[in-house]
Amino acid sequence: MASFINWKSGFILIALLIVAASLYYTNNLANDLSQEERKKVTILAKSFELLAKSSDNDAISFALSNIDSNKSIPVILTDEKSYIIDFKNIDTSHTQVKLFLQKKLKEFRQQHPKVEVDFGFGKNYIFYGESEHLKKLRQFPYIQLCIIILFLSVVLIALSAAHSANQNQLWISLSKETAHQLGTPISSLEAWTVLLEQQNTPPELLIELQKDVHRLQLVADRFSKIGSIPKLTSQDLSQLVEHIKAYMQVRAPKHVRIDLISNESPILTPMSATLIEWVIENLLRNALDAMTHKGVILISLQKEDKQVIIEISDTGKGMSKGQAKKIFKPGYSTKKRGWGLGLSLSKRIIEQYHKGSLQLRQTELGKGATFRIILPL
């Protein structure tokens, strides 16, 4: 996980460096081109003056040549009162040409300082904007930034998908291996149960032993189902929750009460009963661990439109904000004992296998916690 985060950070850092370097270099080029364009406008102003004052044919031809050579820089020539005398390299296909030129004049005033032109009978001014080349040069870093962001997004999505696939394969391998390893001792225990039954072992001992064997079989079945996509069948969720509640109440401390509130029964839901039972049982065990041998656990089962909502609230010690942010991360646990996989597996079962959601809805230190499961109907 840490190496994956380092890869992401490295890609983002490289992208930022490329953008920063590109912005710096392009900005310098744009400034150089902007200075060149001002020189051209200054030469244009001198050409206008030469055209107005000179009677030499060569000088006039030279001035006209300079004026005609400006094919890219948009310019507007005005008098002292800002009345527009002439313009060039401005698209006048608009219906309201005068208003459009006035708008452009205002825009040019803000972009560059005016260039004075002396025709010998009063002062005139040239206002100019940026050429299309300069505009495109200024836009280039932002286009490049969009391309880099797009490329970076694709790379990060690909890395995330690869990381997720590796993690999924790890879960599947771990689950299958666990189910496989449990198979041998379960078979042995079943054989011992038959042998003890033949030797007139007290029935109450056999019943308890059979219960434990059945429990181990259930655990192995759960792990085998995590290792592959389970088949969902329509079953009564309210009956399943009632069964889990009764099972956990017997195993809860004497002064801990588990209550169930439901607004409807039956609630038929497409699910893998074995895995849903595991999730709810895991949440109830966590709630029991969070309480100091007394308190109340409330299970709320509500059917709303096309979904069913299960909320499990306890009056335990709760969690801090820092703990709450990490609670679903594999390997993280607030308990001294445990692998920190229960909530991570539960979230996987609900969200990936049942297309629902599992979230910590509310928690506060000293005031318990509330988990919410949402399952589609």
SVG drawing of the C-alpha trace seen along z (x, -y; Angstrom):
<svg xmlns="http://www.w3.org/2000/svg" viewBox="-44 -71 58 118">
<polyline fill="none" stroke="black" stroke-width="0.4" points="0.0,0.0 2.8,-2.4 4.6,-1.7 1.4,-2.4 1.0,-5.8 4.6,-6.6 4.0,-5.8 1.0,-8.1 2.9,-10.9 5.8,-10.5 3.5,-10.7 1.8,-13.8 5.2,-15.4 6.5,-14.8 3.3,-16.2 3.6,-19.4 7.3,-19.8 6.5,-19.5 3.6,-22.0 5.8,-24.4 8.7,-24.2 6.3,-24.6 4.6,-27.6 8.0,-29.2 9.5,-28.6 6.3,-29.5 5.8,-32.6 9.3,-33.8 8.7,-33.1 5.4,-34.9 7.1,-37.9 9.7,-37.9 7.1,-37.7 5.1,-40.5 8.1,-42.8 8.7,-42.0 5.1,-42.8 5.5,-46.2 8.5,-46.9 6.5,-46.2 3.7,-48.5 6.3,-51.2 7.7,-50.7 4.1,-50.9 3.6,-54.2 6.9,-55.6 5.8,-54.4 2.5,-56.3 4.4,-59.4 6.8,-59.0 3.9,-58.5 2.3,-61.7 5.4,-63.9 7.6,-62.6 7.3,-63.4 10.1,-61.0 8.8,-58.1 11.2,-55.6 10.4,-56.6 6.6,-56.4 7.1,-52.9 9.1,-51.9 6.4,-53.2 3.6,-51.5 5.6,-48.2 6.0,-48.3 2.3,-49.1 1.3,-46.3 3.6,-43.8 1.5,-43.7 -0.7,-40.7 -1.1,-39.4 -1.3,-42.2 -4.7,-43.7 -4.5,-47.5 -6.8,-50.5 -5.8,-54.0 -7.6,-56.8 -7.4,-60.6 -6.9,-62.5 -10.6,-62.1 -10.5,-58.3 -12.5,-58.5 -11.6,-55.5 -9.9,-56.5 -8.7,-53.1 -8.2,-49.5 -6.5,-46.4 -6.5,-42.6 -9.8,-42.7 -12.7,-40.6 -15.6,-43.0 -18.1,-40.3 -20.2,-41.3 -23.5,-43.1 -22.7,-46.0 -19.2,-47.0 -18.9,-50.2 -19.9,-48.7 -17.6,-45.8 -14.7,-48.1 -15.3,-50.2 -15.3,-47.0 -12.0,-46.0 -10.6,-49.4 -11.4,-49.1 -9.8,-45.7 -6.6,-46.9 -6.3,-49.8 -6.2,-47.3 -3.7,-45.0 -0.9,-47.4 0.1,-51.0 -0.8,-53.1 1.7,-54.1 1.7,-57.8 1.6,-58.8 2.5,-62.4 1.0,-63.2 2.0,-66.9 -1.5,-68.2 -2.3,-66.7 -1.6,-63.6 -3.0,-60.2 -2.7,-56.9 -2.3,-53.2 -3.9,-50.7 -3.1,-47.1 -4.0,-43.6 -2.2,-40.3 -1.7,-38.3 -3.2,-34.9 0.3,-33.3 0.8,-35.0 -2.6,-34.0 -2.0,-30.4 1.4,-30.5 -0.2,-31.7 -2.9,-29.0 -0.4,-26.2 0.6,-25.5 -3.1,-25.2 -3.8,-22.8 -0.7,-20.9 -1.9,-20.9 -5.2,-19.4 -3.4,-16.7 -1.1,-15.9 -4.1,-15.7 -5.9,-13.4 -2.8,-11.2 -2.2,-11.2 -5.8,-10.3 -5.6,-7.3 -2.3,-6.2 -3.7,-6.5 -6.9,-4.7 -4.8,-1.9 -2.6,-1.7 -5.6,-1.7 -7.2,1.1 -4.0,3.1 -3.7,2.6 -7.3,3.5 -6.9,6.6 -3.9,7.7 -5.7,7.0 -8.7,8.9 -6.5,11.9 -4.9,11.7 -8.3,11.8 -9.5,14.7 -6.3,16.7 -6.3,16.1 -10.0,17.1 -9.7,20.2 -6.6,21.3 -8.3,20.7 -11.4,22.7 -9.1,25.5 -7.0,25.5 -10.2,25.7 -11.5,28.7 -9.1,31.3 -9.7,30.5 -13.5,30.3 -13.5,33.7 -11.5,35.1 -13.9,33.5 -16.8,35.1 -15.2,38.5 -14.5,38.0 -18.1,37.0 -19.3,40.3 -16.8,42.3 -17.8,40.6 -21.5,41.3 -20.7,45.0 -19.0,45.0 -22.1,43.8 -20.8,40.3 -23.4,38.1 -25.8,36.6 -25.4,33.0 -21.7,33.2 -22.3,34.5 -24.8,31.8 -22.4,29.0 -19.6,30.7 -21.9,31.0 -22.7,27.3 -19.1,26.4 -18.4,28.6 -21.4,27.0 -20.0,23.6 -16.6,24.4 -18.4,25.7 -20.2,22.4 -16.9,20.4 -15.3,22.5 -18.3,22.0 -18.1,18.3 -14.4,18.2 -15.1,20.3 -17.9,17.9 -15.6,14.9 -13.1,16.6 -15.7,16.5 -18.7,14.4 -21.7,15.8 -25.0,16.6 -27.7,14.2 -31.1,15.6 -34.3,13.9 -34.6,14.6 -36.3,13.1 -33.8,10.6 -36.0,9.9 -36.0,13.6 -32.2,13.8 -31.6,10.7 -34.0,12.1 -32.0,15.4 -28.7,13.5 -30.1,11.3 -31.2,14.4 -27.9,16.2 -25.8,13.2 -28.1,12.4 -27.3,15.8 -23.6,15.1 -23.7,11.5 -22.8,10.5 -25.6,10.6 -26.2,6.9 -26.1,6.3 -29.5,6.2 -29.9,6.5 -33.1,5.0 -34.5,5.3 -36.9,2.8 -38.4,3.7 -41.2,1.9 -42.0,4.8 -41.8,8.6 -41.0,10.5 -38.4,8.4 -37.4,10.4 -33.9,9.4 -31.5,10.9 -28.5,12.0 -26.1,14.6 -27.5,15.4 -24.2,16.9 -22.2,13.7 -24.9,11.2 -25.1,13.2 -21.3,12.9 -21.4,9.1 -24.2,8.5 -22.6,10.9 -19.2,9.1 -20.8,5.7 -22.6,7.1 -19.4,8.6 -17.6,5.3 -20.4,3.6 -20.2,6.1 -16.4,5.5 -17.0,1.8 -19.1,2.0 -17.9,2.7 -20.2,5.7 -23.4,3.5 -25.4,1.4 -27.8,1.7 -27.3,2.7 -30.2,1.6 -30.7,3.2 -33.0,1.2 -34.4,2.9 -36.3,0.5 -37.6,1.1 -37.7,-2.1 -38.7,-2.3 -36.3,0.0 -33.8,0.6 -33.6,2.0 -31.6,0.2 -30.0,2.0 -28.6,-0.2 -26.6,1.3 -26.1,-1.2 -24.4,-0.6 -23.8,-2.5 -20.1,-1.6 -16.9,-3.7 -17.2,-5.0 -14.3,-6.2 -12.3,-9.3 -12.4,-11.0 -8.9,-9.7 -10.0,-6.1 -13.3,-6.5 -11.3,-7.5 -9.2,-4.3 -11.9,-1.8 -12.4,-0.1 -8.7,0.1 -7.4,3.7 -5.1,4.4 -6.4,1.5 -8.1,2.4 -9.0,0.5 -8.7,3.7 -5.5,5.1 -6.3,8.5 -7.5,9.2 -6.2,8.9 -8.2,5.8 -9.9,7.6 -13.5,7.9 -14.8,4.5 -12.8,4.5 -14.2,7.9 -17.7,6.8 -17.5,3.8 -16.3,5.9 -19.2,8.4 -21.8,5.6 -20.5,3.3 -18.9,5.7 -21.0,8.8 -24.4,7.2 -24.0,3.8 -25.0,2.0 -23.1,-0.2 -21.6,0.1 -20.7,-3.0 -20.0,-4.3 -22.9,-6.7 -22.1,-8.2 -19.6,-7.8 -18.3,-9.9 -16.0,-9.0 -18.0,-7.8 -21.3,-7.8 -21.1,-4.7 -21.3,-4.1 -23.8,-3.5 -23.1,-1.5 -25.5,-1.5 -25.9,1.2 -28.0,0.4 -29.0,3.3 -31.0,3.0 -34.2,4.9"/>
</svg>
